[in-house]
Structures are given as structure tokens and as C-alpha cells.
Amino acid sequence: MSPVAQKPHIIVFANEKGGTGKSTTAVHVAIALQARGARVAAFDLDHRQRTMGRYLDNRAATQKRVGRELPIPRHATHDGETLARFEETFAQLSEGSDFLVIDTPGRDDRFARLAAERGDTLVTPMNDSFVDFDLIGQVDPDTYKVTRPSFYAELIWDARKVRAKTDGSTIDWVVLRNRVQHIEARNMRRVSEALDQLSKRVGFRIIPGLGERVIYRELFPKGLTMLDAGEFGGMGLSHVAARQELREMMAALALPEPTQAPVTMPLFAA
């Protein structure tokens, strides 16, 4: 892969439905990139919940409390109101960064749409259910065949057209299957088939995400991620499996290599 150019590679996490693990995944991607040696900034557009911003604030507090250096991206939260503030913060975080990770609200938001138009990689996490699938496509209730794209797929199509007209670039749209359950095999198969149909129709990639694990909810108060081996103590089998999921997800995202030399950290160590 070619090195990241001076302009940061912009990764936008966007889904107008909540409860898909969007912010948790965004934080893990940002930390994983910084731990590789990349210069990473993070921009939280959800000024109400501010999940990514609070996650990284918790991480900074843990670093101070334990006296151990942790990779922490520069980050800021939008006020949710003014375009001038959005542009100013966007420019500040982009300067000197290899990657800018943007977390958007789980609702329709004009700044989320603006971010989507600027994204190089657009990540839409979804759970394995037709409730979540309905965001991007509609299916026949009897055959489960895709009948048409939904409003969000059309929104991303419009964002791609804007981006192509603006600078001739393309947006790599990635649908991330988060919180996949190892039950209801028939439902999972139907969702998989519908995703395959729709991906060919509207042009997105499908990759595996993070599983439904209690550990992710327990990490938030301390701002830790599955990469922070030294802060866990004993590692159980579920932790090892979660790290494997993260490793596979990062590989599947196929992001550019950072320009900085990698740092030496115990990433993904058992």
C-alpha cells in the first residue's frame, strides 16, 4: 500500500441508527492506528452523547492515574450548531495528521452529511438484523430478496457524487457487521444474502466487525481498548478472541499505511 499523503485519510463512522457499536469501533480504530505510529486525530460530531470524546477523556484520566503512557489521539467535539466551528475544528485536527477519525450522531445530522462527503473511508456499522438492514435496503417480506435501496444508501450515493465533483475522489463505503450473534443461523444467512445483493447494487464492501462482548462495555469507564494488554492483568479466552476480531477488522478496512515509523507496543499480544 502507498503511504498516506499530506492530506489526512478521513475515516467517517456513520449510521443513523443507534446501538450498533459505532463509537466503540471508532475509538478502537483510532487507537490501533496511533499505536502503529500514525498521527491520528478524532472528531466527535455528537455533542449530545459525546461518546467518543468521553471515551478518550476517560483514557487520558487513566493514563494520569496509572502513570503509564497510552496512545491518545488529539480530539475535539463539535458544538452541533455552527458551520464555522465545524470548519475550524476540522482544519485544526487535519493539520499534521495522517488519519482523521470522525464519529457521527446516530440520527440525521447536517454535519454528519458534510463529513460523509469528505470521507475517504465511510464505515457503517450494523447489527445482524433486518431492523438494521432497513437503514440501507428494503426486502420482500416473503422471499427476503432486496427490493430497493433505502434512504441512507441514497444519501451515500449523493455524497459520492458530491465528492467526485469536488475533487474526483471516490468514497470507500464499508458496511461493518458488528455484534454478530452465534445463534439464529437462518436469520444470519438471510441478512448475509441480502447484504451481498445490495452491495453489488449500490457498491459497498462488507467486512467483519466486533462481536457482542461484555468486555467492551467494561472498558469504557477507563477509556481502555483491546490493545491495552498491560492494563488487563489476566487475559481470558474471550479477550484473546476479541483481539483477533480487532486484528481481522483492521486488516479488512485496508487503510493506507501511516507515514510515521511504527512504535514498539504489545499490539494484539495474547
N, C-alpha and C positions, 0 to 999 in steps of 0.2 A: 504494500500500500504506500502511496505517496505521502510525504509529510504534510501536516496541517499548514495552510497558508497563513499569512499575517492576519487576515480576517478570521475571527474565530469560527469554528464549526458550531452552528447553533442547533441544539437538541431541544425540541419542544415536546413536553408531555401534556397531552390534551385529550380530554374525554368529558363530555357534558354530563355524564352520569357519575355519581359518587360511589365510593365503596369498592373501587377497582384496584386499590393499592398503588395509585398513581404517584403520590408524593413519596411514599416509601421507596418505590422503584427509582424515582428521580434522584433521591439522596444517594442511594447505593451506586447508581451510575456515576454521579458526580465524584463521590469519594473514590471509587475504583479508578477513575481517570486520573485524579490527582495523585493517588498512590503510585500510579505508573510513572509519574514525573511530569504530567501535563499541568499547565497553568489553567485552572478551572475557576469560573465564576458561576454563581447561581442567582436567579432572579425569580422571586415568588410573586406571582400576579394576584394571588388570592389574599387580599388584605383583610378579609373577614376571618377565615380559619387560620391562614398563615402557617400551614402545617410544615412545609419545607423550611421556612425561616425559623420556626420554633425548634425543629429538629436540629438544625445547625447551631442555634443558640445553646441548646442543651449539650451539644457536643463540645462547644467552647467551654462551658461551665465544667464539664467532666475533665477536660484537659487541664484546667486550672486546679481542680480539686485533687487529681491524682498525680499531677506534676509530670505527666507523660505527653510527649508531643504526638498529636494526631493530625492527619491531613484534613484541613478545613478550608473549603473554597471561600473566596470573597463572596459575600451575598448581601442582597438588599430585597426589600419588599415594596411593591408598588402601592400608591395610595388609592388605586382603583378609580380615580376620578379624572386626572388631568393628562392630556396627551403630552404636554411639555415635560411633566415629571417622568412619564414613561420614556420619552426620547432621551432625556438627560441621563437617567439611570441606565438605560440600555447602552448608551455610548460609554459611560464610565466603566461598566462591567465588561464591555467588549474590549476595551483598550488593554493590550498586553496579555490577553487571554488566548489560549489555544481552543478552549471549549467554553460555550455559554449554555448552561442548562436552565431551561425555563419551565417552571411548574405553573399550570393554569388552573383556574377555578373549575369545579365540577358543575358548571352551569354555562349558559350562553353569556358571553362577555366580549365586548368590543376589543379589548386589549388582547384577549386570547386569540381572536381572529387576526389581529395585526401581527402577533407573534408567529402564528401559523404561516403567514405569508412570507416570513423571514427565515423560517426554519430550513435547515439543510436535512435534518432527520426529524421526522414527526412521529412520535411514539404514542399510540392509542392503546393503553392497557384495557383489557376487558376480561370479565369472568366468563367461564364456560357455561353460558346460559343464553336462551333466546331472548330473555329480558334485556341483556346487554347487547346482544346481536342486533336488536331492533334499532339501536342507535345508528348503525351503518347500513342495514339492509332489512327488507321485509321478505317473509317466506310464506308460501302457501300453507295453510293450517293442516292440510291433509297429507301432502307429499313432502313438506319441508323444503321444497325447491325454492330458490331465490326468485322472487317476482320482480323486484326493483330495488335499486339503492335507496337508502333513506336520506333524510335531510342533512345528516352530518357528512355522509360521503359526498353529497353535492357541495357542501360547504368547502370540503378539502379540495374538490375538483376546481372550484372557483379560486381558492388560494393558490393552487398550482398554476392556473392561468395567469394570475396576477404576477406571480414570481417569474414565470417565463417571460412576460412582457417587460418586467422591471430590469432583470439582468441576464436573462437567458438561461438561468439555472433551473434544475429540477429538484423537487422535494421527494426525498425517500420516505414514503409513508410505511410505517411498520406497525402492524397490529400485534400486540403482545398479549399472549394468553396467560394471564395471571391467575393465581389461586385455583389452579386446576385440581379438581377432586378426583380421587381414585375410585369413584363409585359412579353409578348411573352410566354405565358404558354406552348404552343405546343413545342417551341424550348427548354425551360427548361426541359420539360418532356423527350424529346428525348436525351438531354445531360445526364440527370439523369439515363435513362435506359442504355445508352452506358457506363457510368461510372460504374454502377452496374455490367454489363457484364465483363468489363475489370478488375475490382477489383478482381473478382473471378478467373480470368485467370492469372494475374500477382502478385496478393497479396498486395493490399494496402487498407487502411481504408479511408472512405470518411466522412468528418465532416464539419459542417457549419463554415464559417469564418466571416469576417467583411463586412458589406454592403457598397454600394456606397453612401457615405455621404460627403457633403462639409466640415463638421467639421474636418475630418481627414486631409485635405489639410491645413486648417486654423491652426491646432495645430503645424505643423512642425516648423515654424519660432521661436516659443517659446520653442520648444522641449517638449511640454506637451502631455499627453496621456489622454484617457478617465478615468483614475484612479485619476486624479488630481482635485478632486472636489473643493478644496478650491481656485483654481485659475480661475474658470469659472465664478463666480458670479451667475447670474440666470441660472437655468438649464431648458432647454426646453424639450418637449416630445421626440424630435429626439435624444437628449443627453442620456436620460433615455433608449431609445431603443438601442442605440449604446452600452451602458454599459451592457445591457442584452446580446447582441451579444457577447461581450467580455467574459462575465461570462460563457456563454454556450460553447464558443470556448475553453477556458481554461479547463473546465471540460472534454470536448471531447478529448483533447490532452492526458489526462490520464498520466500526468507526475509524476514521483516519488515525494513523499513529501520531502521538504527540511529538513536537519538535524537541522538547527537553529530554535529556538523558534520563533513563529510568532510575528511580531511587531504590534503595535496598530495603524492602519491607516484607514481612512474612505474609504476603498475599496468598489467600486460599490454602494456607498450610493447615494440615489436619491437626 
